[in-house]
């Protein structure tokens, strides 16, 4: 059973249920109203007859009441279609009087309630006709001396009830048909975006075309949110697959270049014998491949979440001086390494080894793209929530159109120069991943010919900062 058919059945069942409840309530209310009207008529007749009958009761010689009834009086108070009887109940029960429309019928209209000392309403069947009967006592001087019974046929109410039931049944069938049609139209309209999703998904599965999107111009309701989410998912998948294709293409190209170099040098060795330059070139390409494979393995493990981090309290003031010393080793005497503003007593939770790896990548790029005589400055500042570590150089700079892509894998601003310098195009991607693993971020600002500034922003731990300040204060006091 399809979802659309289930939706139609649910909608129709709900509508029919409501109609049944409403129709049943209307039917019961109308029948109750008609029956109450009948009871009101019978009560009025019995009350009138009982009042006149009382006036005809006198005391006998022995002081006992004697009932005197006048038959014409019953017909006087009888309403159309109402049968009336008076039964003596003192001692032996006997018929005293009855209305003329009963003919020769001398049995009680409802013998089961005779004699009665209180008002009784009942429904009986006589000769196949349903009658509504009300029986009331006639009381004289505190004693029940007779019962009056009034009855009328329920055929009119039953006929009206039957007609009403047939009308409601016909209306219910028509309503059911209309609800099925409306349900089908409603289901088609509501599920149209879902059908579009299914159609688009099938086309994508058949053609591998992730550029398709689901057109939707309806309100921003649940279905609109679903379509928007599906389109966003397709967009992310498209970017992911494009990145994967580009990644595979770049890896193939990066591996093919050194392999081609190695193959060429092997051909030279085979043809001309031992050649130190060929061996040195092959050794350099093997080193480059080793670095590339190592970076690829690291990124693969990072994507799979398989690289553990040893987070601990890290004093960034001391850490900055360590990476400053490392920068001095990288730059040598050809470039100036300067330590800028360094805030004191800045503490974070971090993995020192991974952060050394991060800044090693940034410093390596700074040294590589800063010409001789240039300057590289390292600084540390912080506010109450974040710490900022900047590496600023006076190198060749990065064009504005390349800035959004510098953290993409295998992206190189100057591909020929980067490859010649031994770069893999993965260093900044690894640096960005390490920063994000510390709940931080890394940004870049650059101008061609003026230099580049990389800023690493990391969250600061206020509790650890207070602990460090307290410890250093105690050390000063002790000294």
C-alpha positions as CSV (number, residue, x, y, z in Angstrom):
1,X,0.0,0.0,0.0
2,X,1.5,3.3,-1.1
3,X,1.9,6.2,1.3
4,X,-0.5,8.3,-0.8
5,X,-3.2,5.6,-0.5
6,X,-2.7,5.4,3.2
7,X,-2.9,9.2,3.5
8,X,-6.2,9.1,1.6
9,X,-7.6,6.3,3.8
10,X,-6.5,8.1,7.0
11,X,-8.1,11.3,5.8
12,X,-11.3,9.6,4.7
13,X,-11.5,7.5,7.8
14,X,-11.1,10.5,10.0
15,X,-13.9,12.4,8.1
16,X,-16.3,9.4,8.2
17,X,-15.6,9.0,11.9
18,X,-16.4,12.6,12.5
19,X,-19.6,12.3,10.4
20,X,-20.7,9.2,12.2
21,X,-20.2,10.9,15.6
22,X,-22.0,14.0,14.5
23,X,-24.8,12.0,12.7
24,X,-25.2,9.8,15.7
25,X,-25.5,12.8,18.0
26,X,-28.0,14.5,15.8
27,X,-30.0,11.3,15.4
28,X,-30.1,10.6,19.1
29,X,-30.9,14.3,19.9
30,X,-33.9,14.4,17.5
31,X,-35.2,11.1,18.7
32,X,-34.9,12.2,22.3
33,X,-36.7,15.4,21.5
34,X,-39.6,13.7,19.7
35,X,-39.9,11.2,22.5
36,X,-39.9,14.0,25.1
37,X,-42.7,15.6,23.2
38,X,-44.7,12.4,23.3
39,X,-44.1,12.1,27.0
40,X,-45.2,15.7,27.6
41,X,-48.4,15.0,25.7
42,X,-49.1,11.8,27.7
43,X,-48.2,13.5,31.0
44,X,-50.7,16.3,30.3
45,X,-53.4,13.8,29.4
46,X,-52.9,11.7,32.5
47,X,-52.7,14.7,34.8
48,X,-56.0,16.1,33.4
49,X,-57.7,12.7,33.7
50,X,-56.3,12.1,37.1
51,X,-57.6,15.4,38.3
52,X,-61.1,14.8,37.0
53,X,-61.1,11.3,38.3
54,X,-60.2,12.5,41.8
55,X,-63.2,14.8,41.8
56,X,-65.4,11.8,41.2
57,X,-64.3,9.9,44.3
58,X,-66.6,10.1,47.4
59,X,-66.7,8.4,50.8
60,X,-69.0,5.5,51.2
61,X,-71.1,4.5,54.2
62,X,-68.3,2.6,55.7
63,X,-65.9,5.5,55.3
64,X,-64.0,4.0,52.4
65,X,-63.5,6.0,49.2
66,X,-65.5,4.8,46.2
67,X,-64.3,5.6,42.7
68,X,-66.8,7.1,40.3
69,X,-65.5,7.5,36.7
70,X,-67.3,9.0,33.7
71,X,-66.2,7.5,30.4
72,X,-67.0,10.6,28.3
73,X,-64.5,12.6,30.4
74,X,-61.6,10.4,29.2
75,X,-62.4,11.1,25.6
76,X,-62.7,14.8,26.5
77,X,-59.1,15.0,27.7
78,X,-57.7,12.5,25.3
79,X,-55.3,14.0,22.7
80,X,-55.4,12.7,19.1
81,X,-53.9,9.2,18.9
82,X,-53.8,8.8,22.7
83,X,-55.4,5.8,24.5
84,X,-56.5,6.2,28.1
85,X,-57.5,3.6,30.8
86,X,-58.4,3.8,34.5
87,X,-57.7,0.7,36.6
88,X,-58.9,0.1,40.1
89,X,-56.0,-1.2,42.1
90,X,-57.4,-1.4,45.7
91,X,-57.9,-5.1,46.3
92,X,-58.6,-6.8,42.9
93,X,-57.3,-5.0,39.9
94,X,-60.0,-4.2,37.4
95,X,-60.7,-1.9,34.5
96,X,-62.9,1.0,35.5
97,X,-63.0,3.0,32.3
98,X,-61.3,3.4,28.9
99,X,-61.3,5.8,26.0
100,X,-63.6,5.0,23.1
101,X,-60.7,4.6,20.6
102,X,-59.6,1.4,22.4
103,X,-62.8,-0.3,21.2
104,X,-63.3,-3.5,23.0
105,X,-59.7,-3.8,24.2
106,X,-60.0,-4.6,28.0
107,X,-56.5,-5.5,28.9
108,X,-54.0,-3.1,30.5
109,X,-51.9,-1.1,28.2
110,X,-48.9,-2.2,30.3
111,X,-50.0,-4.8,32.8
112,X,-46.4,-5.2,34.2
113,X,-46.5,-1.9,36.1
114,X,-50.0,-2.4,37.7
115,X,-50.5,-1.5,40.4
116,X,-48.0,1.4,40.8
117,X,-47.6,4.0,43.5
118,X,-45.4,6.4,41.4
119,X,-45.2,7.6,37.9
120,X,-43.8,5.0,35.4
121,X,-42.8,5.4,31.8
122,X,-42.5,2.4,29.6
123,X,-42.5,1.1,26.0
124,X,-44.6,-1.9,25.1
125,X,-45.6,-3.7,21.9
126,X,-49.3,-4.6,21.3
127,X,-50.3,-6.3,18.1
128,X,-47.0,-5.4,16.5
129,X,-47.3,-1.8,17.3
130,X,-44.9,0.0,19.7
131,X,-46.6,2.1,22.3
132,X,-45.3,4.7,24.7
133,X,-47.1,4.2,28.0
134,X,-47.2,6.4,31.1
135,X,-48.8,5.1,34.2
136,X,-49.7,7.3,37.2
137,X,-51.4,6.6,40.5
138,X,-54.6,8.3,41.7
139,X,-54.2,9.0,45.4
140,X,-57.1,9.9,47.7
141,X,-56.4,10.8,51.3
142,X,-52.9,9.3,51.0
143,X,-54.1,6.0,49.5
144,X,-53.6,4.8,46.0
145,X,-57.1,3.8,44.8
146,X,-56.5,3.6,41.0
147,X,-54.0,3.9,38.2
148,X,-54.4,5.9,35.0
149,X,-52.6,4.7,31.9
150,X,-52.1,6.8,28.7
151,X,-50.4,5.5,25.6
152,X,-49.7,6.5,22.1
153,X,-48.2,4.8,19.1
154,X,-44.5,5.4,18.3
155,X,-45.0,4.7,14.6
156,X,-44.6,8.4,13.7
157,X,-41.3,8.7,15.6
158,X,-40.1,5.4,14.1
159,X,-41.0,6.4,10.6
160,X,-39.3,9.8,11.1
161,X,-36.3,8.0,12.5
162,X,-36.1,5.6,9.6
163,X,-36.3,8.5,7.1
164,X,-33.6,10.4,9.0
165,X,-31.4,7.3,9.1
166,X,-31.7,6.8,5.4
167,X,-31.0,10.5,4.7
168,X,-28.0,10.4,6.9
169,X,-26.8,7.2,5.3
170,X,-27.1,8.7,1.8
171,X,-25.4,11.9,2.9
172,X,-22.6,9.8,4.5
173,X,-22.0,7.8,1.3
174,X,-21.9,11.0,-0.7
175,X,-19.5,12.5,1.9
176,X,-17.3,9.4,1.7
177,X,-17.1,9.7,-2.0
178,X,-16.3,13.4,-1.8
179,X,-13.7,12.8,1.0
180,X,-12.0,10.2,-1.2
181,X,-11.8,12.6,-4.1
182,X,-10.7,15.5,-1.9
183,X,-8.2,13.2,-0.1
184,X,-6.7,12.1,-3.4
185,X,-6.3,15.7,-4.6
186,X,-4.9,16.8,-1.2
187,X,-2.5,13.9,-1.2
188,X,-1.3,14.6,-4.7
189,X,-0.7,18.3,-3.8
190,X,1.0,17.6,-0.5
191,X,3.2,14.8,-1.8
192,X,4.2,16.6,-5.0
193,X,7.5,17.7,-3.4
194,X,8.1,14.2,-2.1
195,X,7.6,12.8,-5.7
196,X,10.0,15.4,-6.9
197,X,12.6,14.2,-4.4
198,X,12.1,10.6,-5.4
199,X,12.3,11.5,-9.1
200,X,15.5,13.6,-8.6
201,X,17.1,10.9,-6.5
202,X,16.4,8.3,-9.1
203,X,17.8,10.5,-11.9
204,X,20.9,11.1,-9.7
205,X,21.3,7.4,-9.1
206,X,21.1,6.7,-12.8
207,X,23.2,9.6,-14.2
208,X,25.5,10.4,-11.2
209,X,24.5,14.0,-11.8
210,X,24.7,15.7,-8.4
211,X,24.1,19.2,-9.9
212,X,20.3,18.5,-10.1
213,X,18.1,20.3,-7.6
214,X,14.5,20.0,-6.6
215,X,12.4,23.0,-7.7
216,X,10.1,24.2,-4.9
217,X,8.0,27.4,-4.8
218,X,5.7,26.6,-1.9
219,X,5.5,27.9,1.6
220,X,8.3,27.4,4.1
221,X,6.6,24.6,6.0
222,X,7.7,21.1,6.9
223,X,7.8,20.0,3.2
224,X,9.6,23.2,2.3
225,X,12.2,22.5,5.0
226,X,12.6,18.9,3.7
227,X,13.2,20.1,0.1
228,X,15.6,22.7,1.3
229,X,17.5,20.2,3.4
230,X,17.6,17.7,0.5
231,X,19.0,20.4,-1.8
232,X,21.6,21.4,0.7
233,X,22.6,17.7,1.1
234,X,22.9,17.4,-2.7
235,X,25.1,20.5,-2.7
236,X,27.3,19.2,0.0
237,X,27.6,15.8,-1.8
238,X,28.4,17.6,-5.0
239,X,31.2,19.5,-3.4
240,X,32.4,16.4,-1.6
241,X,32.5,14.4,-4.8
242,X,34.1,17.2,-6.7
243,X,36.7,17.5,-4.0
244,X,37.3,13.8,-4.1
245,X,37.7,13.8,-7.8
246,X,40.1,16.7,-7.6
247,X,41.9,15.0,-4.8
248,X,42.4,11.8,-6.7
249,X,43.5,13.7,-9.8
250,X,46.0,15.8,-7.7
251,X,47.3,12.7,-6.0
252,X,47.8,11.0,-9.3
253,X,49.6,14.0,-10.7
254,X,51.7,14.5,-7.7
255,X,52.8,10.8,-7.7
256,X,53.2,10.7,-11.4
257,X,55.7,13.5,-11.5
258,X,58.3,12.0,-9.2
259,X,57.8,8.6,-10.6
260,X,58.4,9.9,-14.1
261,X,61.6,11.6,-12.8
262,X,62.7,8.4,-11.2
263,X,61.9,6.4,-14.3
264,X,63.9,8.8,-16.5
265,X,66.9,8.7,-14.2
266,X,66.8,4.9,-14.1
267,X,66.9,4.9,-17.9
268,X,70.0,7.2,-17.8
269,X,71.7,4.9,-15.3
270,X,70.9,1.9,-17.4
271,X,72.2,3.5,-20.5
272,X,75.3,5.4,-19.2
273,X,76.0,3.6,-15.9
274,X,76.5,5.2,-12.5
275,X,75.7,8.9,-12.4
276,X,75.8,10.7,-9.1
277,X,73.4,13.4,-10.3
278,X,70.8,10.9,-11.4
279,X,71.1,9.1,-8.0
280,X,70.7,12.4,-6.2
281,X,67.7,13.4,-8.3
282,X,66.0,10.0,-7.6
283,X,66.8,10.4,-3.9
284,X,65.2,13.8,-3.8
285,X,62.0,12.5,-5.6
286,X,61.8,9.6,-3.1
287,X,62.1,12.1,-0.3
288,X,59.3,14.2,-1.8
289,X,57.1,11.1,-2.3
290,X,57.7,10.1,1.3
291,X,56.6,13.5,2.6
292,X,53.6,13.4,0.3
293,X,52.5,10.0,1.4
294,X,53.1,10.9,5.0
295,X,50.9,14.0,4.7
296,X,48.2,12.0,2.8
297,X,48.2,9.4,5.5
298,X,47.9,12.0,8.2
299,X,44.9,13.7,6.5
300,X,43.3,10.3,5.9
301,X,43.6,9.4,9.6
302,X,42.4,12.9,10.5
303,X,39.3,12.5,8.4
304,X,38.6,9.2,10.0
305,X,39.2,10.6,13.5
306,X,42.0,8.2,14.2
307,X,44.6,10.7,15.4
308,X,44.6,11.0,19.2
309,X,45.2,14.3,20.9
310,X,47.0,14.7,24.2
311,X,45.4,17.8,25.6
312,X,47.0,19.3,28.6
313,X,47.7,22.6,30.2
314,X,49.9,24.6,27.8
315,X,51.6,27.9,28.7
316,X,51.6,29.7,25.4
317,X,54.1,32.3,26.5
318,X,56.7,29.6,26.8
319,X,55.4,27.8,23.7
320,X,55.8,31.0,21.5
321,X,59.5,31.2,22.6
322,X,60.0,27.6,21.5
323,X,58.5,28.2,18.0
324,X,60.6,31.4,17.8
325,X,63.8,29.3,18.4
326,X,62.5,26.8,15.7
327,X,62.0,29.7,13.3
328,X,65.6,30.9,13.9
329,X,66.8,27.5,12.9
330,X,64.7,27.4,9.7
331,X,65.6,31.0,8.6
332,X,69.3,30.9,9.3
333,X,71.1,34.2,8.7
334,X,69.4,35.1,5.5
335,X,66.2,36.3,7.1
336,X,65.4,38.2,10.3
337,X,63.1,36.5,12.8
338,X,61.6,38.9,15.2
339,X,59.5,38.3,18.4
340,X,56.8,40.9,18.6
341,X,54.3,41.5,21.4
342,X,54.0,38.5,23.6
343,X,51.3,38.6,26.4
344,X,52.3,36.9,29.6
345,X,50.5,34.2,31.5
346,X,48.3,32.9,28.7
347,X,47.1,29.3,29.2
348,X,45.1,27.0,26.9
349,X,44.2,23.3,26.7
350,X,46.2,22.0,23.8
351,X,48.4,19.3,22.3
352,X,51.9,20.8,22.2
353,X,53.2,18.4,19.6
354,X,50.3,19.0,17.2
355,X,50.5,22.8,17.7
356,X,54.3,22.6,17.0
357,X,53.3,20.8,13.8
358,X,50.8,23.5,12.9
359,X,53.3,26.4,13.4
360,X,56.0,24.5,11.8
361,X,54.0,24.4,8.6
362,X,53.2,28.1,8.7
363,X,56.8,29.0,9.5
364,X,58.1,26.8,6.8
365,X,55.9,28.6,4.2
366,X,56.9,32.0,5.6
367,X,60.6,31.2,5.3
368,X,60.2,29.7,1.8
369,X,58.3,32.6,0.4
370,X,60.2,35.4,2.1
371,X,63.3,36.6,0.1
372,X,66.7,37.0,1.7
373,X,66.8,40.1,3.9
374,X,63.1,39.8,4.7
375,X,61.6,39.7,8.2
376,X,59.3,37.3,9.9
377,X,57.5,38.4,13.1
378,X,55.8,36.2,15.7
379,X,53.4,37.7,18.2
380,X,50.9,36.6,20.9
381,X,47.9,38.6,22.1
382,X,44.7,37.7,23.9
383,X,41.4,38.9,25.3
384,X,39.2,37.3,27.9
385,X,38.0,34.5,25.6
386,X,40.6,33.9,22.8
387,X,44.3,34.0,22.1
388,X,45.8,35.1,18.8
389,X,49.1,33.9,17.5
390,X,50.3,35.8,14.4
391,X,53.1,34.9,12.0
392,X,53.8,37.9,9.7
393,X,56.3,38.0,6.9
394,X,57.5,40.4,4.3
395,X,57.4,37.9,1.5
396,X,56.0,37.9,-2.0
397,X,52.4,37.8,-0.8
398,X,49.3,35.9,-2.1
399,X,47.0,37.3,-4.8
400,X,43.5,38.1,-3.6
401,X,41.9,35.6,-5.9
402,X,44.0,32.8,-4.4
403,X,43.3,33.6,-0.7
404,X,40.0,31.7,-0.4
405,X,41.7,28.5,-1.7
406,X,45.0,28.5,0.2
407,X,43.7,25.9,2.7
408,X,42.4,23.6,0.0
409,X,44.3,20.3,-0.4
410,X,46.9,20.4,-3.2
411,X,46.3,24.0,-3.9
412,X,49.4,26.0,-4.8
413,X,49.5,29.7,-5.6
414,X,52.7,29.2,-7.8
415,X,52.6,25.6,-8.7
416,X,55.9,25.4,-10.5
417,X,57.8,27.2,-7.7
418,X,56.0,25.2,-4.9
419,X,56.9,21.9,-6.5
420,X,60.4,23.0,-7.1
421,X,60.7,23.9,-3.4
422,X,59.5,20.5,-2.4
423,X,56.0,21.5,-1.3
424,X,53.1,19.1,-1.4
425,X,50.2,21.5,-1.2
426,X,48.9,19.9,1.9
427,X,50.7,21.8,4.7
428,X,48.1,24.5,5.2
429,X,45.3,21.9,5.0
430,X,46.9,20.0,7.9
431,X,47.5,23.3,9.8
432,X,43.8,24.2,9.5
433,X,42.7,20.7,10.7
434,X,44.9,21.0,13.8
435,X,43.5,24.5,14.6
436,X,39.9,23.2,14.2
437,X,40.7,20.2,16.4
438,X,41.6,22.7,19.1
439,X,38.2,24.4,18.6
440,X,40.0,27.3,16.9
441,X,40.5,28.6,13.4
442,X,43.2,29.9,11.2
443,X,42.9,32.9,8.9
444,X,45.2,34.6,6.3
445,X,45.6,38.2,5.2
446,X,48.0,39.1,2.4
447,X,49.0,41.6,-0.2
448,X,51.1,40.9,-3.2
449,X,54.6,42.4,-2.8
450,X,54.0,43.4,0.9
451,X,53.7,40.1,2.7
452,X,51.4,37.6,4.4
453,X,50.0,37.3,7.9
454,X,48.6,34.0,9.3
455,X,46.5,34.3,12.5
456,X,45.7,31.3,14.6
457,X,42.8,31.9,17.0
458,X,42.5,29.5,19.9
459,X,40.0,29.5,22.9
460,X,41.6,30.5,26.2
461,X,41.0,28.7,29.5
462,X,40.3,31.2,32.2
463,X,40.5,28.7,35.0
464,X,44.0,27.5,33.9
465,X,45.1,31.2,33.5
466,X,44.1,31.9,37.1
467,X,45.9,28.8,38.3
468,X,49.1,29.8,36.4
469,X,49.0,33.4,37.8
470,X,48.5,32.0,41.3
471,X,51.5,29.6,40.9
472,X,53.8,32.3,39.5
473,X,52.8,34.7,42.3
474,X,53.7,32.1,44.9
475,X,57.0,31.5,43.2
476,X,57.8,35.2,43.3
477,X,56.9,35.5,46.9
478,X,59.0,32.4,47.7
479,X,62.0,33.9,45.8
